[in-house]
């Protein structure tokens, strides 16, 4: 009888460990100074001005991408490399989509490729 109680306790503890391991958030860590959190390969992401559209702090207008509810400033391409940021369909007035590859490094998204997709009408 004692062995059954111990086995049930162990099974219960294992179930709890698995539950908590599986429910951990997959939202990336975007704290400055952090290590590489994850890599993106040819994925469609939101792209816009970090300050105007994605809620990031800063001064001026800088390109950012949205990944799983978190926003990251972009290194490797600039906001004006993709047209007038203040045009009707520009990054400061609209959230656009881009096919990108890269990785998060030190709280920023380092671009390997960035292809702005046509604006939705």
PAZAPA-4460 file (N, C-alpha, C; in steps of 0.05 Angstrom, whole numbers, plus 32768, in hexadecimal, padded with zeros to 4 digits):
% residues 121
    n_x    n_y    n_z   ca_x   ca_y   ca_z    c_x    c_y    c_z   seq   type   mol
   8010   7FE8   8000   8000   8000   8000   8011   8019   8000     1      X     A
   8027   8018   800F   8039   802F   8011   8046   8035   7FF6     2      X     A
   804E   801F   7FE7   805A   8022   7FCD   8047   802F   7FB9     3      X     A
   802D   8029   7FBB   8019   8034   7FA9   8017   8052   7FAE     4      X     A
   8017   805B   7FC7   8015   8077   7FCE   802E   8086   7FC3     5      X     A
   8045   807A   7FC6   805E   8087   7FBC   805D   8089   7F9E     6      X     A
   8055   8073   7F91   8053   8074   7F73   803F   8089   7F6A     7      X     A
   8028   808B   7F77   8014   809F   7F70   8020   80BB   7F74     8      X     A
   802E   80BF   7F89   803B   80D9   7F8F   804F   80E0   7F79     9      X     A
   8060   80CC   7F71   8074   80D1   7F5C   8067   80D7   7F42    10      X     A
   8051   80C9   7F3B   8043   80CE   7F22   8037   80E9   7F22    11      X     A
   802C   80F1   7F39   8020   810C   7F3B   8035   8122   7F38    12      X     A
   804C   811E   7F45   8062   8132   7F43   806C   8133   7F26    13      X     A
   806F   811D   7F19   8078   811D   7EFD   8064   812B   7EEB    14      X     A
   804B   8127   7EF0   8036   8134   7EE0   8038   8152   7EE4    15      X     A
   803C   815B   7EFD   803F   8178   7F02   8057   8184   7EF4    16      X     A
   806D   8176   7EF5   8086   8180   7EE8   8081   8182   7ECA    17      X     A
   8075   816E   7EBE   8070   816F   7EA1   805C   8185   7E9A    18      X     A
   8048   8189   7EAB   8034   819E   7EA6   8042   81B9   7EA5    19      X     A
   8052   81BF   7EBA   805F   81D9   7EBB   8074   81DC   7EA5    20      X     A
   8082   81C7   7E9E   8095   81C9   7E88   8088   81CF   7E6D    21      X     A
   8070   81C4   7E69   8062   81C7   7E50   8053   81E2   7E4E    22      X     A
   804E   81EE   7E65   803E   8207   7E64   8050   8220   7E66    23      X     A
   806A   821C   7E65   807B   8234   7E66   8076   8244   7E4D    24      X     A
   8077   825E   7E50   8072   8271   7E3A   8087   826E   7E24    25      X     A
   807E   826F   7E0B   8091   826E   7DF5   8096   828B   7DEB    26      X     A
   808D   829F   7DFA   8093   82BA   7DF2   80B1   82BF   7DF8    27      X     A
   80BF   82C9   7DE4   80DC   82CB   7DE6   80E4   82E0   7DFC    28      X     A
   80FC   82DC   7E06   8108   82EE   7E19   8114   8305   7E0A    29      X     A
   8109   831D   7E0D   8115   8334   7DFE   8122   8348   7E11    30      X     A
   812E   833D   7E26   813D   834E   7E39   8158   8354   7E2D    31      X     A
   8161   836E   7E2E   817C   8374   7E24   8191   8364   7E33    32      X     A
   81A5   835C   7E24   81BA   834C   7E30   81B5   832F   7E31    33      X     A
   819D   8327   7E27   8196   830A   7E28   81A5   82FB   7E12    34      X     A
   81A6   82E1   7E14   81B2   82D0   7E00   819F   82CC   7DE9    35      X     A
   81A9   82BF   7DD4   8197   82B8   7DBE   8180   82A8   7DC8    36      X     A
   8168   82B1   7DC4   8150   82A4   7DCE   8146   828F   7DBA    37      X     A
   8145   8296   7DA1   813B   8284   7D8D   8142   828F   7D71    38      X     A
   813E   827E   7D5D   8144   8285   7D41   812A   8283   7D31    39      X     A
   8127   8295   7D1E   8110   8295   7D0C   811B   8290   7CF0    40      X     A
   810E   827D   7CE1   8117   8277   7CC6   80FF   827A   7CB3    41      X     A
   8101   828D   7CA1   80EC   8292   7C8C   80D0   8292   7C98    42      X     A
   80CC   82A2   7CAC   80B2   82A4   7CB9   80A5   82BF   7CB4    43      X     A
   808B   82C0   7CB0   807D   82D9   7CAD   8078   82E6   7CC8    44      X     A
   8082   82FE   7CCC   807F   830D   7CE5   8073   8328   7CE0    45      X     A
   8068   8334   7CF5   805F   8350   7CF4   8079   8361   7CF4    46      X     A
   8078   8376   7CE4   808E   8389   7CE4   8082   83A5   7CE4    47      X     A
   808E   83B7   7CF4   8084   83D2   7CF6   8098   83E3   7D06    48      X     A
   8091   83FC   7D09   80A1   840E   7D1A   809D   8405   7D37    49      X     A
   80B3   8400   7D45   80B2   83F7   7D60   80A4   840B   7D72    50      X     A
   80A9   8424   7D6F   809E   8439   7D80   8081   843F   7D78    51      X     A
   807C   8443   7D5E   8062   844C   7D54   804C   8436   7D55    52      X     A
   8054   841D   7D50   8040   8408   7D4D   8043   83F0   7D60    53      X     A
   805B   83EB   7D6A   805F   83D2   7D7A   8064   83D7   7D98    54      X     A
   8061   83F0   7DA0   8062   83F6   7DBD   807D   83F5   7DCA    55      X     A
   8093   83F6   7DBB   80AE   83F6   7DC6   80B6   8413   7DCE    56      X     A
   80C6   8415   7DE2   80D0   842F   7DEA   80E8   8437   7DD8    57      X     A
   80EC   8451   7DD5   8103   845B   7DC5   80FC   8476   7DBA    58      X     A
   810F   8481   7DAC   810B   849B   7D9F   810F   8498   7D81    59      X     A
   80FF   84A6   7D72   8101   84A3   7D55   80F0   848B   7D4C    60      X     A
   80F6   8482   7D34   80E7   846B   7D29   80FB   8455   7D21    61      X     A
   80F7   843E   7D2C   8109   8427   7D27   80F9   840E   7D20    62      X     A
   8103   83FF   7D0D   80F5   83E6   7D05   80F6   83D1   7D1B    63      X     A
   80DF   83C3   7D1E   80DD   83AE   7D31   80CB   8398   7D25    64      X     A
   80CD   8380   7D31   80BC   836A   7D29   80AD   8360   7D42    65      X     A
   8096   8354   7D3D   8086   8348   7D52   8088   832A   7D50    66      X     A
   808F   831D   7D66   8091   8300   7D67   8082   82F6   7D80    67      X     A
   806E   82E7   7D7C   805F   82DA   7D92   8057   82EE   7DA8    68      X     A
   804E   8306   7DA0   8045   8319   7DB4   805B   832B   7DBF    69      X     A
   8074   8327   7DB8   808A   8338   7DC1   8095   8347   7DA8    70      X     A
   809F   835F   7DAD   80AB   836F   7D98   80C9   8372   7D9C    71      X     A
   80D8   8372   7D86   80F5   8374   7D87   80FE   8388   7D72    72      X     A
   8110   839A   7D7A   811D   83AB   7D66   812E   8399   7D53    73      X     A
   8131   83A3   7D3A   813F   8393   7D26   815A   839F   7D20    74      X     A
   816E   838E   7D1E   8189   8395   7D15   818E   8387   7CFB    75      X     A
   819A   8394   7CE8   81A1   8388   7CCE   8191   8394   7CB7    76      X     A
   817C   83A2   7CBD   816D   83B2   7CA9   815F   83C9   7CB8    77      X     A
   815B   83DF   7CAA   8150   83F7   7CB7   8134   83FD   7CAD    78      X     A
   8126   840D   7CBB   810A   8413   7CB5   8108   8420   7C99    79      X     A
   811B   8431   7C92   8119   843F   7C78   8124   842F   7C61    80      X     A
   812E   8417   7C66   8137   8406   7C50   8120   83FA   7C41    81      X     A
   8108   83FE   7C4B   80F0   83F0   7C40   80DA   8405   7C38    82      X     A
   80E3   841C   7C30   80D0   8431   7C28   80CD   8446   7C3D    83      X     A
   80BB   8459   7C38   80B6   846F   7C4A   80A6   8465   7C62    84      X     A
   80B2   8467   7C79   80A5   845C   7C92   808B   846C   7C98    85      X     A
   8089   8485   7C8F   8071   8495   7C95   805D   8496   7C7E    86      X     A
   8060   8486   7C6A   804C   8483   7C55   8034   8475   7C60    87      X     A
   801D   8475   7C52   8005   8468   7C5B   8009   844B   7C63    88      X     A
   801A   843D   7C53   801F   8420   7C59   803B   841C   7C65    89      X     A
   8047   8432   7C6F   8062   8431   7C7B   8061   8425   7C97    90      X     A
   8078   841E   7CA2   807A   8411   7CBC   8070   8422   7CD3    91      X     A
   806F   843C   7CD1   8065   844D   7CE7   8047   8450   7CE7    92      X     A
   803A   8449   7CD0   801D   844B   7CCE   800F   8431   7CCC    93      X     A
   801D   841C   7CC6   8011   8401   7CC3   8023   83EB   7CCC    94      X     A
   8017   83D7   7CD7   8026   83BE   7CDE   8026   83AE   7CC5    95      X     A
   803E   83A8   7CBA   8040   8399   7CA2   804A   837C   7CA9    96      X     A
   804C   836C   7C95   8056   8351   7C98   8070   834D   7C87    97      X     A
   8082   833E   7C92   809B   8339   7C84   80A3   831C   7C88    98      X     A
   80B0   8310   7C74   80BB   82F5   7C76   80D8   82F9   7C7F    99      X     A
   80DE   82EF   7C97   80F8   82F4   7CA2   8106   82DB   7CAC   100      X     A
   8120   82DD   7CAE   8131   82C9   7CBB   8144   82D9   7CCD   101      X     A
   814B   82CE   7CE4   815D   82DB   7CF6   815B   82CF   7D11   102      X     A
   8167   82DD   7D25   8166   82D2   7D40   8166   82E9   7D54   103      X     A
   815B   82E4   7D6B   815C   82F7   7D81   8177   82F5   7D8F   104      X     A
   8184   830C   7D91   819E   830E   7D9F   819D   8327   7DB0   105      X     A
   81A2   8324   7DC9   81A4   833B   7DDC   818B   834C   7DDA   106      X     A
   8173   833F   7DD8   815A   834D   7DD8   8153   835B   7DBF   107      X     A
   8162   8356   7DA9   815C   8362   7D8F   815B   834C   7D7A   108      X     A
   814C   8351   7D64   814A   833D   7D4F   815F   8344   7D3A   109      X     A
   8172   8332   7D36   8187   8335   7D22   817E   8327   7D08   110      X     A
   817B   8337   7CF3   816F   832D   7CDA   8184   8320   7CC9   111      X     A
   817D   8308   7CBE   818D   82FB   7CA9   8180   8302   7C8E   112      X     A
   8166   8301   7C8D   8157   830A   7C75   813D   8317   7C7E   113      X     A
   8134   832A   7C6E   811C   8339   7C74   810F   8341   7C5A   114      X     A
   80F8   8335   7C54   80E9   833B   7C3B   80CE   8346   7C43   115      X     A
   80CA   8360   7C3E   80B1   836D   7C43   809C   8362   7C30   116      X     A
   8085   8359   7C3A   8070   834F   7C2A   805D   8366   7C21   117      X     A
   804F   8362   7C0B   803D   8377   7C02   8029   837F   7C17   118      X     A
   8022   8399   7C18   800F   83A3   7C2B   7FF3   8397   7C25   119      X     A
   7FE4   8391   7C3A   7FC9   8387   7C36   7FB7   839E   7C31   120      X     A
   7FA3   839A   7C1E   7F91   83B0   7C18   7F75   83AA   7C21   121      X     A
***
